[in-house]
Amino acid sequence: MKTIKSPNRASLLRHLNTCEVLATLQRYGPLSRADIARQTGISGPTVTRTIIDLLEARLVEEGEPLRVQLGRPGKVIRLASAKVAVVGVVVDVDYCEVVAAGLDGSVLKDNTIFPTPKKYEDLVQMISAKVKEVKPKHHTKFLGLGVTVPGLIDKRDNRILVSPNLHQLDGQKLADDLKDETGLDCALTRAMDGLCLAEGVYGGARGIKDFVVVDLEYGLGLGVVHKGVQLQGYSGLAGEIGHITVDINGKTCGCGNKGCLETEATDAALAAAVSQRVGRRLSIDEINSMIATGELNAHQEILRVTEYLGLGIAAIINLFNPEKVFISGKLFNSSQDIFDQVVEKARKRALASAFQSCNVLRTTVNKRQGAVASIIRQLTTDREN
């Protein structure tokens, strides 16, 4: 058996300590050195040495204490935002969004939104151009680029296998191409994984180890966190509940099959059904506005969508037994009653014991935060000493 030499072991320990400190600051926000030691279980002297290294690397900053303390309070340590930044990019079916943010997740400049180009080459060029535009200050250094995309990503070679509603991404290595164009390291993340990460860092899942996030905007995406670890599957494809068949003779889905759950239980499904009935194309935002003003009655379409969505949420609760389910979707914006209907229908179909121990809530995070959180995670967990 080969023995690991002491210098390598010491380097590994420094690396692990660094990752633990950075991850703790990302999860809990600014902390004193003593608080970092308590949260991580790392000794005080080791925390101090780690903080010195991180300050020199400009990954953290010192700030004033957040609360009044007796005696002479020590400065808090926080993830950097003054001299360094990251870029978050959301690639979605109809739009793309680019934003600059500090390592603490704070937005440093107004976001840029543009229609999603139909050609892949145009998409890469447009994102690259917008990244240069969002740089907030001439002395700010970008450390990396986080991109979220709807679709399946093979983590083994960082390739987008298929994006059912955005086929120009199929088979592409978007992270590699953006790195070539911008010179920035790029973290490519499935949109649902990004939302899960954002919910755990910025949202209602802080400190929770078992939760799921469901997104209804275009497809029906699912992200699952179990015992604090996000489920990925063998090649990163776990969680595609939207492509479970619920009607073998149903509508054709973007994946090529018929009757997938996401053809019945999403914002896009509601918009398509209402548009077909009224004879003109309406977006989910337009439908919500018309419902709110009384111009449109979409009761039957909403009833069908909530029936299928309740079925899907019940299946998720039965399969994963989460503490909380967070749902992201616009179809609830016209009325809280619609969300309550979904919860009630899920209750009726889920196992009673599993549902009783689970809270179903609307999410408070967005895809932009997911993109930012994905590159921050890469920087804070993969940093080499």
C-alpha positions as MATLAB code, in Angstrom:
seq = 'MKTIKSPNRASLLRHLNTCEVLATLQRYGPLSRADIARQTGISGPTVTRTIIDLLEARLVEEGEPLRVQLGRPGKVIRLASAKVAVVGVVVDVDYCEVVAAGLDGSVLKDNTIFPTPKKYEDLVQMISAKVKEVKPKHHTKFLGLGVTVPGLIDKRDNRILVSPNLHQLDGQKLADDLKDETGLDCALTRAMDGLCLAEGVYGGARGIKDFVVVDLEYGLGLGVVHKGVQLQGYSGLAGEIGHITVDINGKTCGCGNKGCLETEATDAALAAAVSQRVGRRLSIDEINSMIATGELNAHQEILRVTEYLGLGIAAIINLFNPEKVFISGKLFNSSQDIFDQVVEKARKRALASAFQSCNVLRTTVNKRQGAVASIIRQLTTDREN';
ca = [
       0.000    0.000    0.000;
       1.395    3.368   -1.009;
       1.827    5.824    1.859;
       0.747    9.444    1.312;
       3.629   11.768    2.066;
       3.146   14.346    4.801;
       3.345   17.428    2.532;
       0.504   16.055    0.380;
      -1.576   15.257    3.441;
      -1.011   18.724    4.848;
      -1.994   20.298    1.516;
      -5.165   18.214    1.426;
      -6.106   19.313    4.946;
      -5.543   22.970    4.056;
      -7.706   22.531    0.999;
     -10.503   20.889    3.004;
     -10.353   23.589    5.666;
     -10.499   26.300    3.020;
     -13.515   24.714    1.349;
     -15.292   24.317    4.679;
     -14.738   27.947    5.686;
     -15.903   29.276    2.326;
     -18.972   27.040    2.264;
     -19.873   28.169    5.797;
     -19.654   31.848    4.821;
     -21.802   31.164    1.777;
     -24.467   29.459    3.859;
     -24.544   31.716    6.939;
     -23.253   35.057    5.652;
     -20.727   37.288    7.514;
     -19.271   35.655   10.636;
     -16.579   36.420   13.151;
     -13.549   34.161   13.271;
     -14.903   32.649   16.493;
     -18.283   31.975   14.871;
     -16.566   30.318   11.898;
     -14.662   28.054   14.276;
     -17.884   27.117   16.072;
     -19.810   26.417   12.864;
     -17.055   24.386   11.198;
     -15.491   22.684   14.194;
     -12.072   23.827   12.943;
      -9.673   25.097   15.604;
      -9.281   28.839   16.113;
      -5.630   29.024   14.998;
      -6.391   27.022   11.860;
      -9.349   29.289   11.046;
      -7.070   32.319   11.451;
      -4.458   30.881    9.068;
      -7.157   29.955    6.562;
      -8.659   33.450    6.681;
      -5.233   34.997    6.041;
      -4.855   32.854    2.909;
      -8.343   33.746    1.721;
      -7.814   37.458    2.308;
      -4.630   37.321    0.235;
      -6.545   35.475   -2.505;
      -9.282   38.171   -2.353;
     -11.983   35.556   -1.897;
     -13.074   37.089    1.434;
     -13.147   40.578    2.977;
     -13.217   42.001    6.477;
     -16.162   44.098    7.602;
     -17.563   45.764   10.676;
     -19.528   43.638   13.181;
     -23.213   43.229   12.420;
     -24.300   43.665   16.059;
     -23.178   45.517   19.133;
     -21.005   43.429   21.435;
     -19.476   43.959   24.838;
     -15.779   44.744   24.812;
     -13.881   45.201   21.597;
     -15.728   43.334   18.839;
     -13.676   41.637   16.146;
     -14.353   42.274   12.490;
     -16.513   39.841   10.607;
     -15.357   37.881    7.589;
     -17.571   37.833    4.505;
     -17.351   36.596    0.952;
     -15.790   39.260   -1.256;
     -17.781   41.766   -3.322;
     -15.643   44.952   -3.438;
     -12.780   43.918   -5.708;
     -13.933   40.659   -7.235;
     -17.172   39.457   -8.797;
     -18.822   36.625  -10.667;
     -21.264   36.576  -13.551;
     -24.552   34.698  -13.513;
     -26.228   33.744  -16.806;
     -29.705   32.275  -17.154;
     -30.457   30.629  -20.496;
     -34.178   29.957  -20.802;
     -36.691   29.176  -23.515;
     -37.687   32.759  -24.367;
     -35.051   34.889  -22.683;
     -31.504   35.045  -21.377;
     -30.374   37.072  -18.371;
     -26.872   38.217  -17.418;
     -25.944   39.739  -14.060;
     -22.762   40.576  -12.117;
     -22.657   39.723   -8.420;
     -20.282   39.602   -5.483;
     -19.218   36.298   -3.991;
     -21.830   36.972   -1.307;
     -24.513   36.907   -4.002;
     -25.207   40.657   -3.935;
     -26.052   42.082   -7.366;
     -23.503   44.724   -8.362;
     -25.161   46.117  -11.487;
     -28.557   46.023  -13.174;
     -29.185   42.775  -15.000;
     -29.341   42.509  -18.790;
     -32.159   40.573  -20.456;
     -32.405   39.657  -24.145;
     -34.398   37.188  -26.291;
     -32.824   33.746  -26.572;
     -31.133   33.457  -29.991;
     -32.372   30.628  -32.182;
     -28.871   29.641  -33.317;
     -26.347   28.228  -30.872;
     -23.431   30.241  -32.284;
     -25.430   33.476  -31.863;
     -26.231   32.488  -28.282;
     -22.557   32.072  -27.378;
     -21.615   35.370  -29.015;
     -24.481   37.293  -27.402;
     -23.751   36.001  -23.904;
     -20.058   36.785  -24.304;
     -20.838   40.351  -25.397;
     -23.249   40.929  -22.508;
     -20.728   39.591  -19.977;
     -18.396   42.426  -20.956;
     -21.205   44.960  -20.598;
     -22.181   44.008  -17.041;
     -18.701   44.497  -15.565;
     -19.449   47.036  -12.798;
     -16.051   48.694  -12.217;
     -12.795   48.832  -14.092;
     -10.902   47.489  -11.063;
     -13.298   44.610  -10.432;
     -11.943   41.210  -11.387;
     -14.350   38.548  -12.630;
     -13.490   35.175  -11.118;
     -15.902   33.030  -13.067;
     -19.147   32.573  -14.940;
     -22.161   30.538  -13.780;
     -24.683   29.406  -16.395;
     -27.964   27.599  -15.840;
     -29.779   25.874  -18.691;
     -33.020   23.899  -18.993;
     -32.155   20.364  -19.963;
     -30.060   17.353  -19.160;
     -26.319   17.752  -18.601;
     -23.916   14.830  -18.670;
     -21.596   15.691  -15.787;
     -18.947   13.301  -17.093;
     -18.014   15.528  -20.034;
     -20.017   18.694  -19.190;
     -22.155   18.350  -22.316;
     -25.811   19.275  -22.668;
     -27.401   16.026  -23.798;
     -30.825   17.401  -24.626;
     -32.906   20.470  -23.827;
     -36.518   19.490  -24.660;
     -37.668   23.097  -25.071;
     -34.418   24.616  -26.377;
     -32.992   22.183  -28.911;
     -30.191   24.469  -30.141;
     -28.396   23.425  -26.943;
     -28.565   19.704  -27.709;
     -25.123   18.104  -27.707;
     -23.319   21.378  -27.035;
     -20.509   22.093  -24.568;
     -21.683   25.569  -23.597;
     -19.272   25.944  -20.666;
     -16.230   25.207  -22.820;
     -17.386   27.540  -25.591;
     -18.082   30.415  -23.207;
     -14.704   29.933  -21.537;
     -13.040   30.176  -24.952;
     -14.905   33.413  -25.695;
     -14.673   35.148  -22.302;
     -11.543   33.661  -20.756;
     -13.536   32.893  -17.591;
     -13.931   29.534  -15.895;
     -17.541   28.485  -16.342;
     -19.855   26.407  -14.146;
     -22.615   24.848  -16.251;
     -25.610   23.821  -14.163;
     -29.019   22.378  -14.855;
     -31.604   25.072  -14.088;
     -33.256   22.944  -11.403;
     -29.952   22.241   -9.682;
     -29.330   25.982   -9.630;
     -32.728   26.674   -8.081;
     -32.073   24.015   -5.445;
     -28.723   25.552   -4.634;
     -30.229   29.049   -4.434;
     -33.027   27.831   -2.172;
     -30.492   26.326    0.212;
     -28.205   29.383    0.217;
     -30.579   32.340   -0.118;
     -34.092   30.997    0.430;
     -36.309   29.062    2.777;
     -34.220   25.870    2.779;
     -31.288   27.293    4.765;
     -30.220   24.683    7.279;
     -32.628   22.066    5.842;
     -31.129   18.810    4.625;
     -34.141   17.229    2.896;
     -36.136   19.336    0.464;
     -37.194   19.533   -3.167;
     -37.731   22.389   -5.605;
     -40.255   22.195   -8.455;
     -40.247   24.649  -11.368;
     -43.310   24.988  -13.620;
     -42.380   27.795  -15.986;
     -41.789   25.859  -19.216;
     -41.084   22.243  -18.349;
     -41.709   20.535  -15.030;
     -38.289   20.521  -13.396;
     -37.398   18.841  -10.128;
     -34.365   19.239   -7.896;
     -33.909   16.985   -4.863;
     -31.657   17.524   -1.843;
     -31.326   14.507    0.470;
     -29.274   14.624    3.660;
     -27.725   17.860    2.457;
     -26.581   16.414   -0.885;
     -28.224   17.183   -4.202;
     -29.215   14.013   -6.036;
     -27.570   13.788   -9.459;
     -27.864   10.196  -10.612;
     -25.177    8.214  -12.401;
     -24.579   10.786  -15.137;
     -26.368   13.817  -13.697;
     -29.833   13.119  -15.095;
     -31.836   12.431  -11.911;
     -35.078   14.266  -11.159;
     -36.769   14.431  -14.577;
     -40.264   13.834  -13.226;
     -41.717   16.074  -15.948;
     -41.082   13.313  -18.478;
     -43.057   10.648  -16.678;
     -45.971    9.611  -18.893;
     -49.385   10.437  -17.430;
     -51.454   10.043  -20.631;
     -50.235    7.485  -23.180;
     -52.330    9.179  -25.889;
     -51.566   12.703  -24.744;
     -49.904   15.730  -26.291;
     -46.477   15.516  -27.864;
     -43.759   16.713  -25.488;
     -40.535   18.486  -26.408;
     -38.669   15.297  -25.525;
     -40.470   13.461  -28.345;
     -42.775   11.307  -26.229;
     -46.515   11.776  -25.754;
     -48.416   12.585  -22.587;
     -45.520   13.677  -20.354;
     -46.518   15.293  -17.068;
     -45.004   18.611  -18.145;
     -47.463   18.838  -21.073;
     -50.276   19.094  -18.502;
     -48.923   20.662  -15.312;
     -46.941   23.825  -16.126;
     -47.304   27.530  -16.860;
     -46.704   26.687  -20.521;
     -49.453   24.027  -20.463;
     -51.956   26.511  -19.047;
     -50.969   29.171  -21.573;
     -51.277   26.692  -24.459;
     -54.716   25.483  -23.353;
     -56.127   28.991  -22.881;
     -54.573   30.212  -26.135;
     -56.170   27.345  -28.064;
     -59.603   28.162  -26.651;
     -59.520   31.926  -27.266;
     -57.925   31.554  -30.689;
     -54.815   33.651  -30.127;
     -51.498   33.170  -28.449;
     -51.340   34.444  -24.873;
     -48.431   34.346  -22.438;
     -48.886   33.255  -18.840;
     -48.354   36.864  -17.737;
     -51.104   38.071  -20.063;
     -53.434   35.342  -18.834;
     -52.812   36.248  -15.186;
     -53.480   39.910  -15.918;
     -56.719   39.129  -17.753;
     -57.892   36.824  -14.966;
     -57.144   39.492  -12.356;
     -59.194   42.117  -14.233;
     -62.087   39.750  -14.914;
     -61.504   39.848  -18.657;
     -60.843   36.102  -18.816;
     -62.315   33.063  -17.120;
     -59.828   30.186  -17.250;
     -61.448   28.035  -14.575;
     -61.566   24.809  -16.600;
     -57.975   25.094  -17.818;
     -56.711   25.906  -14.312;
     -58.674   22.981  -12.890;
     -56.981   20.556  -15.284;
     -53.480   21.927  -14.650;
     -53.901   21.865  -10.867;
     -55.227   18.284  -10.982;
     -52.114   17.062  -12.773;
     -49.787   19.246  -10.734;
     -51.304   17.957   -7.494;
     -50.699   14.426   -8.763;
     -47.066   15.260   -9.509;
     -46.440   16.898   -6.138;
     -48.000   13.911   -4.360;
     -45.689   11.558   -6.260;
     -42.663   13.663   -5.269;
     -43.695   13.591   -1.604;
     -44.225    9.829   -1.698;
     -40.919    9.183   -3.458;
     -38.571   11.467   -1.551;
     -40.303   12.200    1.786;
     -38.951   15.791    1.930;
     -39.291   18.190    4.837;
     -40.305   20.960    2.438;
     -41.443   21.270   -1.165;
     -40.765   24.640   -2.828;
     -42.733   25.415   -5.998;
     -41.764   28.058   -8.548;
     -44.431   29.024  -11.081;
     -46.320   32.008  -12.464;
     -49.732   30.349  -12.668;
     -50.248   31.174   -8.970;
     -49.734   34.916   -9.476;
     -53.373   35.676  -10.279;
     -54.689   34.076   -7.101;
     -53.374   32.393   -3.956;
     -56.395   30.089   -4.238;
     -54.751   28.323   -7.191;
     -51.736   27.392   -5.083;
     -54.020   26.267   -2.256;
     -55.882   24.031   -4.722;
     -52.651   22.330   -5.738;
     -51.673   21.722   -2.121;
     -55.093   20.271   -1.314;
     -55.024   17.962   -4.339;
     -51.533   16.810   -3.417;
     -52.742   16.100    0.124;
     -55.516   13.858   -1.158;
     -53.175   11.783   -3.332;
     -50.053   11.598   -1.129;
     -49.523    9.138    1.697;
     -51.050   10.796    4.740;
     -48.005   10.303    6.987;
     -45.612   11.667    4.355;
     -47.770   14.711    3.632;
     -48.275   15.541    7.322;
     -44.524   15.851    7.865;
     -44.021   18.044    4.781;
     -44.628   21.745    4.110;
     -45.501   22.814    0.550;
     -44.476   26.401   -0.112;
     -43.882   28.859   -2.918;
     -40.222   29.528   -3.560;
     -38.691   32.925   -2.853;
     -35.608   32.522   -5.100;
     -35.084   32.790   -8.849;
     -32.939   31.330  -11.622;
     -30.589   34.318  -11.573;
     -29.662   33.496   -7.986;
     -29.180   29.896   -9.030;
     -26.696   30.865  -11.737;
     -24.730   33.079   -9.333;
     -24.762   30.430   -6.605;
     -23.496   27.772   -9.021;
     -20.258   29.585   -9.874;
     -19.735   30.641   -6.254;
     -20.060   26.987   -5.244;
     -17.474   26.003   -7.833;
     -15.072   28.677   -6.620;
     -15.567   27.807   -2.966;
     -15.407   24.029   -3.251;
     -12.887   23.460   -6.039;
     -10.295   26.085   -5.117;
      -6.757   24.710   -5.126;
      -4.236   25.826   -2.537;
];
